[in-house]
Amino acid sequence: MFFRQLEYLVTLAREKHFARAADACHVSQPALSTAIRHLEEELGVAIVQRDRRFLGFTPEGERILAWARHSLAALSGLRQEASAAQRHLTGVLRAGIVPTGAAVMSRLTGACRAAHPDLNYSILSLSSGEILRRLDEYELDVGLMYLDDIGTEGFRVLPLYRERYMLLVPEAAPEAALPAGQWKELAHLPLCLLTPNMQNRQVVNSAFRRAAVQPYVVVETDSMTALLAHVRQAGLYSVVPHSLLGFPAPPLGTRMLPLTPEFTRGIGLITLVQDPPAPLPSAILGIAETLDLQGLFDVASTAPRQPVSDIR
């Protein structure tokens, strides 16, 4: 029962609401509240501030919450180690990825599934800051994110590739016939970009500043799907990572052009340093080390592109 109580506590911290936490744990609200009260009685301290609703944690409760997260992570690692000892990894690998990393993550999970067919995956699209926070609080096993300009003390970091930026244009646009584009020429194009809180947008803004360009942004979105749809259907333009070229063709109805001068940012996997290392994040990092993603994307970005209709 003790670990179940800790799970209730951590879930309450995430949901900040007794009823939602109970739903997430698949128990009734009275059962969750009673379990937490029993934990308080067992430990001899007040953990949760209550009135008729959840008000937060006491100072002692915040310290206990940190131990609860660590204990649950250790229990998860113990279970993973037991399954690894049987040469048969099971469980759920929880990954946080920056929105532009979805295509890359699919390659990693595909390779990981081939090696560990009984693993399941939970993949969330998050900002870099949120990935670091959730790793720190043991809510994620691994993050796929930008590596430049972040503090990585206490984290294991595996660089995967340098992301370069491409101009995504509608297939019928005049620019689609060009071999390449220049940052300084983007000022007059109507753009659809990711929202300013996202790391990719901040990187793109840095490139615009370096080129002394004031972008003409018509649509902002937090969805790569919506971004691609607006280029294809609404006649807008965008700036996207060259990792999208790791697929057989650009999104239907579009073309990608290299942008000069080249502007790059590092992308990689990051996980907490743990002793002993947790098996699930170690498994996907080990597989990622065998993949040449830099070569894959660089070759794709320089190879002639077939029209989508010609691809079988």
Sequence and secondary structure as in RCSB ss.txt:
>XXXX:A:sequence
MFFRQLEYLVTLAREKHFARAADACHVSQPALSTAIRHLEEELGVAIVQRDRRFLGFTPEGERILAWARHSLAAL
SGLRQEASAAQRHLTGVLRAGIVPTGAAVMSRLTGACRAAHPDLNYSILSLSSGEILRRLDEYELDVGLMYLDDI
GTEGFRVLPLYRERYMLLVPEAAPEAALPAGQWKELAHLPLCLLTPNMQNRQVVNSAFRRAAVQPYVVVETDSMT
ALLAHVRQAGLYSVVPHSLLGFPAPPLGTRMLPLTPEFTRGIGLITLVQDPPAPLPSAILGIAETLDLQGLFDVA
STAPRQPVSDIR
>XXXX:A:secstr
 HHHHHHHHHHHHHH SHHHHHHHHTS HHHHHHHHHHHHHHHTS  EEESSSEEEE HHHHHHHHHHHHHHHHH
HHHHHHHHHHTT   EEEEEEE GGGHHHHHHHHHHHHHH TTEEEEEEE  HHHHHHHHHTTS SEEEEE TT 
  TTEEEEEEEEEEEEEEEETTSGGGGSS EEGGGGGGSEEEEE TTSHHHHHHHHHHHHTT   EEEEEES HH
HHHHHHHHH  BEEEEGGGGGSSSSSTTEEEEEEES  EEEEEEEEE  SS  HHHHHHHHHHTT  HHHHHHHH
HHS    GGG  
